[in-house]
């Protein structure tokens, strides 16, 4: 069964500022995550993953029980640990956000 892929508003705003080539790479990533959300590298927790796209890293959370993926951040190598820490500190908020999105369907 395929997963549904969602993004957060801060992620979407960050994507708007990317170069077209980077946006095209992201567009190719979404269907891959829907098919197999575990394609990226696991980070500290089973459901926290990252996928490298050249010099950028895309961070996402996999919710097996909801059959959903929430893409939460994109960063460069410099901001990697700060971004990961922010995601970990906000696990509950991200889950609530995703559950609200799913309720709207």
C-alpha positions as CSV (number, residue, x, y, z in Angstrom):
1,X,0.0,0.0,0.0
2,X,1.3,3.4,-0.9
3,X,1.8,6.2,1.6
4,X,0.4,9.7,1.3
5,X,3.0,12.4,1.3
6,X,2.4,15.8,3.0
7,X,4.6,18.8,3.6
8,X,4.6,21.5,6.3
9,X,4.1,25.2,5.5
10,X,7.7,26.1,6.6
11,X,9.0,23.5,4.3
12,X,6.9,24.8,1.4
13,X,8.2,28.3,2.0
14,X,11.8,27.1,2.0
15,X,11.2,25.2,-1.3
16,X,9.9,28.4,-3.0
17,X,13.4,29.9,-2.6
18,X,15.2,26.9,-4.2
19,X,16.6,26.9,-7.7
20,X,14.4,25.2,-10.3
21,X,16.9,22.2,-10.6
22,X,16.5,21.6,-6.8
23,X,12.7,21.8,-7.1
24,X,12.7,19.3,-9.9
25,X,14.7,16.9,-7.7
26,X,12.1,17.3,-5.0
27,X,9.3,16.7,-7.4
28,X,10.9,13.3,-8.2
29,X,11.3,12.5,-4.5
30,X,7.6,12.7,-3.6
31,X,6.4,9.6,-5.6
32,X,9.4,7.6,-4.4
33,X,8.5,8.4,-0.8
34,X,4.9,7.4,-1.4
35,X,6.0,4.1,-2.8
36,X,8.7,3.4,-0.1
37,X,9.1,6.0,2.6
38,X,12.2,4.1,4.0
39,X,14.4,5.0,1.0
40,X,16.3,7.6,3.0
41,X,18.8,7.2,5.8
42,X,17.4,6.6,9.3
43,X,18.4,9.2,11.9
44,X,18.3,8.3,15.6
45,X,14.6,7.2,15.4
46,X,13.0,4.7,13.0
47,X,10.5,7.2,11.8
48,X,12.9,10.1,11.3
49,X,14.7,10.0,8.0
50,X,16.7,12.1,5.6
51,X,17.2,11.9,1.9
52,X,20.2,13.7,0.3
53,X,19.6,15.7,-2.8
54,X,23.0,16.9,-3.8
55,X,24.1,19.4,-1.2
56,X,20.7,19.6,0.5
57,X,19.1,17.2,2.9
58,X,15.3,16.6,3.1
59,X,14.0,15.5,6.5
60,X,10.8,13.6,6.9
61,X,8.8,11.6,9.4
62,X,7.2,8.2,8.5
63,X,4.0,7.3,10.3
64,X,3.4,3.7,9.5
65,X,0.1,3.6,11.5
66,X,-1.3,6.5,9.4
67,X,0.3,5.3,6.1
68,X,1.6,8.8,5.7
69,X,4.9,10.7,5.3
70,X,5.4,14.3,6.5
71,X,8.2,16.2,5.0
72,X,9.2,18.7,7.6
73,X,12.5,20.4,6.7
74,X,15.3,20.9,4.2
75,X,18.8,22.1,5.1
76,X,22.4,22.2,4.1
77,X,25.2,20.3,5.8
78,X,25.9,23.4,8.1
79,X,22.4,23.4,9.6
80,X,22.0,19.6,9.7
81,X,22.3,19.0,13.5
82,X,20.2,22.1,14.4
83,X,17.5,21.0,12.0
84,X,17.5,17.4,13.4
85,X,17.3,18.7,17.0
86,X,14.4,21.0,16.1
87,X,12.5,18.1,14.5
88,X,13.1,15.8,17.5
89,X,12.0,18.4,19.9
90,X,8.7,18.9,17.9
91,X,7.7,15.2,17.2
92,X,4.4,15.7,19.0
93,X,3.6,18.9,17.1
94,X,4.3,17.3,13.8
95,X,2.1,14.3,14.5
96,X,-0.8,16.6,15.6
97,X,-0.3,18.7,12.4
98,X,-0.4,15.5,10.2
99,X,-3.5,14.2,12.0
100,X,-5.3,17.5,11.4
101,X,-4.4,17.3,7.7
102,X,-5.7,13.7,7.5
103,X,-8.9,14.7,9.3
104,X,-9.6,17.3,6.6
105,X,-9.7,14.7,3.9
